[in-house]
Amino acid sequence: MVVLWAALATRVWYAPWLGLAHAIALPLPWLFARSAAGSGRAMQVLRELSPLLFLAVFWVELDLVRPALGLVGIDGPVAALDKWVFGVHLHEVWLPAMDAMWFSETMNFAYYCYYLAVYVPPVVLALMARNEAVRDMVFRLVLVYLGCYLVYIAFPVDGPHFLETPAAGTHTQGFFYHMVEAAQKLGDSRGCSFPSSHVAAASMAALLAWRWLPRWIAVILTVEAVGVLLSTTYTQHHYAIDSVAGLLWALLAWWLAPSLYRRLTGTAIPAPATVT
């Protein structure tokens, strides 16, 4: 990113500042590693969770990369694939056909709870000093998110949320409908539709729950992952094919993670001592 923003320094006013920010951030992993011995609990938690914090910043930055590079949305092929796979655009027909408040609120609740399902488990385990579990979770989540982000930069797809007029109806009066809309306005980035990072991360969180957390929590996070898979299309934020691609990428990333971890660290990816 330092190289990218340096190359764009004369094109957009914010490029030099973002390049400087990345240059300052470069030594942070080294500093975290240096602080491993004898550091306080707060620093240890911050060290374990720092990659997820960087991801949140990078998500916002994605909205600045695209105009700086002059990229335009490439929705045509994805929309055509969506129509070919499902016969119709499910995001167009599903919500109007099932506009009942109880169902709409259930879908929006599942969509909104994505944030809790993905980020709460590693935070809680970090506070409990379950470092092996945290490192496995953080590594796999970073892998699945960065895979999505690289696609977003190379192949930006806007999706129906930005390109189409949302359906009107009873659902627009719902509490969680407005919560989702407020969250989207706070931090949504254009061009990040395919694959759905919501589905990919929620699916990865559910898989990690079966590996590290009690069974009842794993069941809840699996139900939530299914809810996110369905709600991304129902709420008209994504093409249905975006959600399918997000699920497939999560499964592929889960399979790739052990070998990638070993290549990067020279050790096996952390695993629980006993099955919970």
C-alpha positions in Angstrom: 0.0 0.0 0.0 3.0 2.3 0.6 4.1 1.7 -3.0 0.5 2.1 -4.4 -0.1 5.4 -2.6 3.3 6.7 -3.6 2.5 6.0 -7.2 -0.8 7.9 -6.9 0.7 10.8 -5.0 0.1 13.3 -7.8 -3.4 12.0 -8.7 -5.4 12.4 -5.4 -4.6 14.7 -2.5 -5.0 12.0 0.2 -2.5 9.6 -1.4 0.7 11.0 0.3 -1.0 11.0 3.7 -2.2 7.4 3.4 1.2 6.3 2.2 2.7 8.0 5.2 0.2 6.3 7.5 1.1 2.9 6.0 4.9 3.6 6.3 4.4 4.5 10.0 2.4 1.3 10.5 5.0 -1.0 8.9 7.1 -1.5 12.1 4.1 -2.2 14.3 4.2 -6.0 14.0 7.9 -5.9 14.9 7.1 -3.7 17.9 4.3 -6.0 19.0 6.7 -9.0 18.8 9.3 -7.1 20.8 6.8 -6.3 23.5 5.8 -10.0 23.9 7.9 -10.6 27.0 6.8 -9.0 30.2 4.1 -6.8 28.7 0.8 -6.0 30.4 -2.4 -7.8 29.7 -3.8 -5.0 27.7 -0.8 -4.9 25.4 -1.0 -8.7 25.0 -4.7 -8.5 24.0 -3.9 -5.7 21.5 -1.1 -7.6 20.0 -3.3 -10.7 19.4 -6.2 -8.7 17.9 -4.2 -6.1 16.0 -4.6 -7.7 12.6 -8.4 -7.5 12.9 -8.1 -3.8 13.8 -6.0 -3.2 10.7 -8.6 -5.0 8.6 -11.3 -2.6 9.8 -9.2 0.4 8.7 -8.4 -1.2 5.3 -12.1 -1.8 4.7 -12.7 2.0 4.9 -9.6 2.6 2.8 -11.0 0.4 0.0 -13.5 3.1 -0.7 -10.5 5.5 -1.5 -8.5 3.0 -3.6 -11.1 2.6 -6.3 -11.5 6.3 -7.3 -7.8 6.9 -7.0 -7.2 4.1 -9.5 -10.1 5.2 -11.7 -11.8 1.8 -11.5 -15.4 1.3 -12.5 -17.8 -1.3 -11.3 -17.9 -4.6 -13.3 -21.3 -5.8 -12.5 -22.3 -7.2 -15.9 -20.6 -10.6 -15.8 -21.6 -11.2 -12.2 -25.2 -10.2 -12.8 -25.3 -12.5 -15.8 -23.8 -15.4 -13.8 -26.4 -14.8 -11.1 -29.2 -14.9 -13.6 -27.8 -18.1 -15.3 -27.4 -20.0 -12.0 -30.7 -19.1 -10.4 -32.9 -18.3 -13.4 -33.9 -15.0 -11.8 -32.3 -12.3 -9.8 -33.3 -13.5 -6.3 -32.6 -10.2 -4.7 -35.3 -8.6 -7.0 -38.1 -11.1 -6.3 -37.6 -12.5 -2.8 -38.2 -9.4 -0.7 -41.4 -8.2 -2.4 -42.7 -11.8 -2.2 -42.1 -12.1 1.5 -42.5 -8.6 2.9 -44.0 -9.6 6.3 -42.5 -7.6 9.1 -41.6 -10.7 11.2 -39.6 -12.3 8.4 -38.0 -9.0 7.3 -36.9 -8.2 10.8 -35.5 -11.8 11.2 -33.4 -11.3 8.1 -32.2 -7.9 9.1 -31.4 -9.1 12.6 -29.3 -11.9 11.1 -27.5 -9.5 8.8 -26.8 -7.0 11.6 -25.6 -9.7 14.1 -22.8 -10.6 11.7 -20.5 -8.1 13.4 -21.0 -9.8 16.8 -20.6 -13.3 15.4 -17.3 -12.5 13.7 -15.6 -10.2 16.3 -16.9 -11.1 19.7 -15.4 -14.7 19.9 -11.8 -13.7 19.3 -12.1 -10.7 21.6 -13.5 -12.8 24.4 -10.9 -15.5 24.0 -8.1 -12.9 23.9 -9.4 -11.5 27.2 -9.3 -15.1 28.6 -5.7 -15.5 27.4 -6.7 -18.3 25.0 -3.9 -17.3 22.7 -3.7 -20.4 20.6 -7.5 -20.2 19.8 -7.1 -16.4 19.1 -4.2 -16.9 16.7 -6.1 -19.6 14.7 -9.2 -17.4 14.6 -7.3 -14.2 13.6 -5.2 -16.0 11.0 -8.2 -17.6 9.2 -10.3 -14.4 9.4 -7.5 -12.3 8.0 -7.0 -14.8 5.2 -10.7 -14.8 4.3 -11.0 -11.1 4.4 -7.8 -10.3 2.5 -8.9 -12.7 -0.2 -12.1 -10.8 -0.6 -10.3 -7.4 -0.5 -7.9 -8.4 -3.3 -10.8 -9.3 -5.5 -12.5 -6.0 -4.7 -9.5 -4.0 -5.9 -8.9 -6.1 -9.0 -12.6 -6.8 -9.9 -14.9 -4.2 -8.2 -18.6 -5.2 -8.3 -21.0 -2.6 -6.9 -24.0 -4.8 -6.4 -27.7 -4.0 -6.2 -27.4 -2.0 -3.0 -25.7 0.8 -5.0 -27.1 0.3 -8.5 -30.8 -0.4 -7.9 -33.7 1.3 -6.2 -34.5 -0.7 -3.0 -38.0 -2.2 -2.8 -40.6 -0.3 -0.8 -42.9 -1.9 1.7 -43.7 -2.8 5.2 -40.1 -3.9 5.9 -38.9 -0.3 5.8 -40.6 0.4 9.1 -38.7 -2.3 11.0 -36.2 -1.5 13.8 -33.4 -3.8 12.5 -34.0 -2.6 9.0 -33.0 0.9 10.1 -30.1 -0.5 12.2 -28.7 -2.2 9.1 -29.2 0.9 7.0 -27.4 3.1 9.6 -24.5 0.6 9.8 -24.2 0.7 6.0 -24.1 4.5 5.9 -21.3 4.5 8.5 -18.8 2.2 6.8 -19.9 0.7 3.5 -17.4 0.7 0.6 -18.4 0.6 -3.0 -17.2 -2.2 -5.2 -17.2 -4.8 -2.5 -20.1 -7.0 -3.5 -18.5 -10.1 -5.0 -17.7 -12.3 -3.1 -19.7 -11.4 0.0 -17.3 -10.8 2.8 -20.2 -10.9 5.2 -21.0 -14.5 4.2 -17.3 -15.5 4.0 -16.4 -14.2 7.4 -19.6 -15.5 9.1 -19.1 -18.9 7.6 -15.4 -18.9 8.8 -16.6 -17.8 12.3 -19.0 -20.7 12.4 -16.3 -23.2 11.4 -13.9 -21.8 14.0 -16.7 -22.1 16.6 -16.9 -25.8 16.0 -13.1 -26.0 16.5 -12.7 -23.9 19.6 -15.9 -23.1 21.3 -18.6 -25.1 23.2 -21.1 -26.9 21.0 -24.0 -24.7 21.9 -22.1 -21.6 20.8 -21.1 -23.3 17.6 -24.8 -24.1 16.9 -25.7 -20.5 17.4 -23.0 -19.2 15.1 -23.9 -21.8 12.5 -27.5 -20.6 12.5 -26.2 -17.0 12.3 -24.0 -17.9 9.3 -27.0 -19.4 7.5 -28.9 -16.3 8.3 -26.2 -14.1 6.9 -26.1 -16.3 3.8 -29.8 -15.7 3.2 -30.2 -12.2 4.4 -27.5 -10.7 2.1 -29.7 -11.5 -0.8 -33.1 -10.9 0.8 -32.1 -7.4 2.0 -31.0 -6.6 -1.6 -27.4 -5.8 -0.6 -26.0 -8.5 -2.8 -26.6 -10.7 -5.8 -27.3 -14.3 -4.6 -24.2 -15.4 -6.5 -22.2 -13.1 -4.2 -23.3 -15.1 -1.2 -22.6 -18.4 -2.8 -19.1 -17.2 -3.8 -18.5 -16.0 -0.2 -19.4 -19.4 1.2 -17.2 -21.2 -1.3 -14.3 -18.9 -0.6 -14.7 -19.5 3.2 -14.5 -23.3 2.7 -11.5 -23.0 0.4 -9.7 -20.6 2.9 -10.4 -23.1 5.7 -8.7 -25.8 3.6 -5.8 -23.6 2.7 -5.1 -22.2 6.1 -3.0 -25.0 7.7 -0.5 -25.2 4.8 -0.3 -21.4 4.5 0.3 -21.0 8.3 3.0 -23.6 8.2 4.7 -21.9 5.2 4.6 -18.5 6.9 5.6 -19.5 10.5 7.3 -22.9 10.1 4.9 -24.4 12.7 1.6 -26.1 12.6 -1.6 -24.0 12.9 -2.8 -24.0 16.5 -5.3 -26.8 17.4 -7.3 -27.5 20.5 -5.9 -30.1 22.9 -9.3 -31.7 23.2 -12.5 -31.6 21.2 -15.2 -29.4 23.0 
